Amino acid sequence: MTETRATSRPLRVLTYNMQVGIETARYRHYVTRSWRHVLPCTRRRHNLDRMAGLLRDYDIVGLQEADAGSVRSSHINQVEYLARAAGFPWWYAQINRQLGRFASHSLGLLCRDAPGEIVEHRLPGLFPGRGAMTVRFGTGDNELVVVIAHLALGEPSRSQQLAYLRGLVAHHDRVVLMGDMNCRGDLLDRRLPLAVANHHGAALDTFPSWRPRQDLDHILVSPALQLRDSRVVDYSMSDHLPLASDIVLPASTVDEKSSAVGGTWARP
């Protein structure tokens, strides 16, 4: 994070379960459009272009349910595509579940500043395929750690995963955790040492996108950071709505100009 950004305006972050670029506006679409989860669709690239128009207004974006390049996405790495289309100089795709050549489930990171380190985590649970990534910006007293995660639907596995995440964030002073947690914010309040984004104390419902009734997507921060203007973005391109927050960083958070390494790490 640059010193100018830390002292002049908040860090703008957004988390989005993008459902591999599939529009869903009714429960019946889970059936009538289910084929789009395994086969290519000509409309998908149009949807990605529309998503890019939204994402370009943010500094850090965490994506869930992206495809890293398979038959169903016409072999397009959706994280890379969105990074290029939205003008992000840095991106990373973490593959968590590979279903042959037909699907490549991934988490995604888009960011304006170069991270110093990205670490992939395979989350515990009854079934494989859930993951998290930790992204470090800066070092020492200037360090900011961003965690992007997608947790399980089932409570037993999700409980194990929350305990794992607690261990990830416990030893860092400045943490932003965001993603599709598949649980309510009040549960996260009890299980994690972080503050949950809300709107004047009320839940920010993101699911289902056409009639939001559940707060499943979350942005949380450590006590050293301040959440400001947390909001659900009315943008129904998936079965989830995006969640955004402005985060006030300590004035000492400065850019370290470090480089990152990793499997699918790239600068477009």
C-alpha positions as CSV (number, residue, x, y, z in Angstrom):
1,M,0.0,0.0,0.0
2,T,1.4,3.4,-0.9
3,E,1.9,6.1,1.7
4,T,-0.3,8.5,-0.4
5,R,-3.2,6.0,-0.3
6,A,-2.8,5.3,3.4
7,T,-3.0,9.0,4.3
8,S,-5.3,10.4,1.6
9,R,-8.1,7.9,1.2
10,P,-9.2,4.4,2.4
11,L,-8.3,1.2,0.8
12,R,-11.2,0.0,-1.4
13,V,-11.8,-3.7,-1.2
14,L,-14.4,-6.0,-2.7
15,T,-15.2,-9.7,-2.4
16,Y,-17.3,-11.5,-5.0
17,N,-18.5,-15.1,-5.5
18,M,-18.8,-14.8,-9.3
19,Q,-20.2,-18.3,-10.0
20,V,-17.8,-18.7,-13.1
21,G,-19.7,-15.9,-14.9
22,I,-23.1,-17.5,-14.8
23,E,-26.1,-15.2,-14.4
24,T,-28.7,-16.5,-11.9
25,A,-31.9,-14.7,-11.2
26,R,-34.3,-17.4,-10.0
27,Y,-33.9,-20.7,-8.2
28,R,-35.0,-22.6,-11.3
29,H,-31.9,-21.3,-13.1
30,Y,-29.9,-23.8,-11.0
31,V,-31.6,-26.4,-13.1
32,T,-32.2,-24.7,-16.4
33,R,-28.7,-23.2,-16.6
34,S,-26.8,-26.0,-14.8
35,W,-25.2,-27.0,-18.1
36,R,-23.2,-23.8,-18.1
37,H,-21.2,-25.2,-15.1
38,V,-19.6,-27.8,-17.4
39,L,-20.0,-26.5,-21.0
40,P,-18.9,-23.3,-22.7
41,C,-21.4,-20.4,-23.1
42,T,-21.1,-17.6,-25.6
43,R,-22.6,-15.1,-23.1
44,R,-20.0,-15.8,-20.5
45,R,-17.3,-13.4,-21.9
46,H,-19.9,-10.7,-22.1
47,N,-20.7,-11.2,-18.4
48,L,-16.9,-11.0,-17.6
49,D,-16.7,-7.7,-19.4
50,R,-19.6,-6.4,-17.4
51,M,-17.9,-7.6,-14.2
52,A,-14.7,-5.8,-15.1
53,G,-16.6,-2.5,-15.3
54,L,-17.5,-3.0,-11.7
55,L,-14.2,-4.2,-10.4
56,R,-12.0,-1.4,-11.8
57,D,-13.1,0.9,-9.1
58,Y,-11.4,-1.1,-6.3
59,D,-7.8,-1.5,-5.0
60,I,-8.0,-5.2,-3.9
61,V,-10.6,-7.7,-5.2
62,G,-11.1,-11.3,-3.8
63,L,-12.9,-13.7,-6.1
64,Q,-14.5,-17.0,-5.4
65,E,-15.8,-19.6,-7.9
66,A,-13.7,-18.4,-10.8
67,D,-12.4,-20.7,-13.5
68,A,-8.7,-20.9,-14.1
69,G,-9.1,-22.1,-17.7
70,S,-11.0,-25.2,-18.8
71,V,-13.6,-26.3,-21.3
72,R,-16.5,-24.6,-19.6
73,S,-14.7,-21.2,-19.7
74,S,-13.5,-21.7,-23.2
75,H,-10.0,-22.1,-21.7
76,I,-10.0,-18.6,-20.4
77,N,-8.4,-18.0,-17.1
78,Q,-11.2,-15.7,-15.7
79,V,-9.0,-14.1,-13.0
80,E,-6.4,-13.1,-15.6
81,Y,-9.1,-11.9,-18.0
82,L,-10.7,-9.7,-15.4
83,A,-7.4,-8.3,-14.3
84,R,-6.6,-7.3,-17.9
85,A,-10.1,-5.9,-18.6
86,A,-10.3,-4.0,-15.4
87,G,-6.7,-2.6,-15.5
88,F,-5.2,-4.5,-12.5
89,P,-1.4,-4.8,-12.8
90,W,-1.3,-7.8,-10.4
91,W,-3.4,-11.0,-10.3
92,Y,-3.2,-14.5,-8.9
93,A,-5.4,-17.6,-9.4
94,Q,-5.4,-20.4,-6.8
95,I,-6.8,-23.7,-8.2
96,N,-8.6,-25.6,-5.4
97,R,-10.5,-28.3,-7.4
98,Q,-9.6,-29.6,-10.8
99,L,-12.2,-31.7,-12.6
100,G,-10.2,-33.0,-15.5
101,R,-10.3,-30.6,-18.4
102,F,-14.0,-29.6,-17.8
103,A,-13.7,-27.3,-14.8
104,S,-10.9,-25.6,-12.8
105,H,-12.4,-24.1,-9.6
106,S,-10.2,-21.3,-8.3
107,L,-9.9,-18.3,-5.9
108,G,-8.7,-15.1,-7.4
109,L,-6.8,-12.0,-6.4
110,L,-6.7,-8.7,-8.2
111,C,-4.7,-5.8,-6.8
112,R,-3.1,-2.5,-7.6
113,D,0.1,-2.9,-5.5
114,A,2.6,-5.7,-5.7
115,P,2.4,-8.2,-2.9
116,G,5.6,-9.5,-1.2
117,E,4.3,-13.0,-0.7
118,I,1.3,-15.2,-1.6
119,V,0.7,-18.5,0.2
120,E,-1.9,-21.1,-0.8
121,H,-3.8,-23.0,1.9
122,R,-5.8,-26.2,1.5
123,L,-8.6,-26.0,4.1
124,P,-9.5,-29.0,6.2
125,G,-12.9,-30.7,5.9
126,L,-14.8,-33.8,4.9
127,F,-14.4,-33.1,1.2
128,P,-11.4,-31.6,-0.6
129,G,-11.6,-28.5,-2.8
130,R,-11.9,-25.6,-0.3
131,G,-9.1,-23.2,0.0
132,A,-7.7,-19.9,1.2
133,M,-4.8,-17.7,0.2
134,T,-2.8,-15.2,2.3
135,V,-1.3,-12.2,0.6
136,R,1.3,-10.0,2.3
137,F,1.9,-6.4,1.5
138,G,4.9,-4.7,3.1
139,T,7.0,-6.0,6.0
140,G,7.5,-5.6,9.7
141,D,5.4,-2.7,11.2
142,N,4.2,-1.9,7.7
143,E,2.8,-5.3,6.9
144,L,-0.8,-5.8,5.8
145,V,-2.1,-9.3,5.4
146,V,-5.1,-10.1,3.2
147,V,-6.8,-13.5,3.4
148,I,-9.2,-14.6,0.7
149,A,-11.3,-17.7,1.5
150,H,-14.2,-19.9,0.4
151,L,-15.6,-22.1,3.1
152,A,-17.7,-25.3,3.1
153,L,-21.5,-25.5,3.1
154,G,-21.6,-28.1,5.9
155,E,-21.1,-27.0,9.5
156,P,-18.7,-29.7,10.6
157,S,-16.2,-28.9,7.8
158,R,-16.8,-25.1,8.1
159,S,-16.0,-25.3,11.9
160,Q,-12.7,-26.9,11.1
161,Q,-12.0,-24.3,8.5
162,L,-12.8,-21.3,10.8
163,A,-10.4,-22.8,13.4
164,Y,-7.7,-22.9,10.6
165,L,-8.4,-19.3,9.6
166,R,-8.2,-18.2,13.2
167,G,-4.7,-19.7,13.3
168,L,-3.7,-17.8,10.1
169,V,-4.7,-14.4,11.4
170,A,-3.8,-14.7,15.1
171,H,-0.2,-13.5,14.8
172,H,-0.8,-10.5,12.5
173,D,-1.7,-7.0,13.6
174,R,-3.2,-5.8,10.4
175,V,-5.5,-8.3,8.7
176,V,-8.3,-8.2,6.1
177,L,-10.2,-11.4,5.7
178,M,-12.8,-11.7,2.9
179,G,-14.7,-14.2,1.0
180,D,-17.7,-16.5,0.8
181,M,-17.9,-17.9,4.3
182,N,-21.2,-19.7,3.9
183,C,-22.3,-18.6,7.3
184,R,-23.8,-15.6,9.2
185,G,-21.7,-12.7,10.5
186,D,-22.7,-13.3,14.1
187,L,-21.1,-16.8,13.9
188,L,-17.9,-15.2,12.6
189,D,-18.0,-12.7,15.5
190,R,-17.8,-15.5,17.9
191,R,-15.2,-17.6,16.1
192,L,-12.6,-15.0,14.8
193,P,-10.7,-12.2,16.5
194,L,-11.8,-9.8,13.8
195,A,-14.6,-7.2,13.2
196,V,-17.3,-8.1,10.7
197,A,-18.5,-5.5,8.2
198,N,-22.0,-4.5,8.8
199,H,-24.4,-1.6,8.0
200,H,-25.2,0.3,11.2
201,G,-25.2,-3.0,13.1
202,A,-27.4,-4.9,10.6
203,A,-26.4,-7.8,8.4
204,L,-25.4,-7.2,4.8
205,D,-27.3,-9.8,2.9
206,T,-25.7,-11.0,-0.3
207,F,-27.6,-14.3,-1.2
208,P,-29.5,-15.0,-3.3
209,S,-28.7,-12.1,-5.5
210,W,-32.3,-11.7,-6.8
211,R,-33.8,-11.5,-3.3
212,P,-31.0,-11.3,-0.7
213,R,-31.9,-12.8,2.7
214,Q,-28.6,-14.3,4.0
215,D,-25.3,-12.7,4.9
216,L,-22.9,-15.3,3.5
217,D,-20.1,-13.1,2.1
218,H,-18.0,-11.1,4.5
219,I,-15.2,-8.6,4.9
220,L,-13.5,-8.7,8.4
221,V,-10.6,-6.7,9.8
222,S,-8.3,-6.7,12.8
223,P,-8.7,-4.1,15.5
224,A,-5.9,-2.0,14.1
225,L,-7.9,-1.3,11.0
226,Q,-11.2,0.5,10.6
227,L,-14.1,-0.4,8.3
228,R,-15.9,2.4,6.7
229,D,-18.9,2.5,4.3
230,S,-19.4,-1.3,4.0
231,R,-22.1,-2.0,1.5
232,V,-23.7,-4.7,-0.7
233,V,-23.3,-3.8,-4.4
234,D,-26.5,-4.2,-6.4
235,Y,-25.0,-6.1,-9.3
236,S,-26.7,-9.4,-9.9
237,M,-24.4,-11.2,-12.4
238,S,-24.1,-14.3,-10.1
239,D,-26.2,-16.0,-7.4
240,H,-24.3,-13.8,-4.9
241,L,-24.0,-10.0,-4.7
242,P,-20.6,-8.4,-4.3
243,L,-19.7,-6.9,-0.9
244,A,-17.5,-3.9,-0.6
245,S,-15.8,-1.9,2.1
246,D,-13.5,1.1,2.5
247,I,-10.7,0.3,5.0
248,V,-8.8,3.0,6.9
249,L,-5.1,2.0,7.1
250,P,-2.7,3.2,9.7
251,A,-0.6,6.1,8.3
252,S,2.6,4.1,8.6
253,T,1.5,1.5,6.0
254,V,3.9,2.2,3.1
255,D,4.8,0.5,-0.2
256,E,7.7,-1.9,0.0
257,K,8.1,-2.3,-3.7
258,S,8.6,-6.1,-3.3
259,S,8.1,-8.8,-5.9
260,A,5.9,-11.9,-5.6
261,V,6.5,-15.4,-6.7
262,G,4.1,-18.3,-7.2
263,G,2.5,-20.7,-9.6
264,T,0.0,-18.6,-11.6
265,W,1.3,-15.2,-10.4
266,A,1.5,-12.8,-13.2
267,R,1.7,-9.1,-14.1
268,P,-0.3,-8.5,-17.3
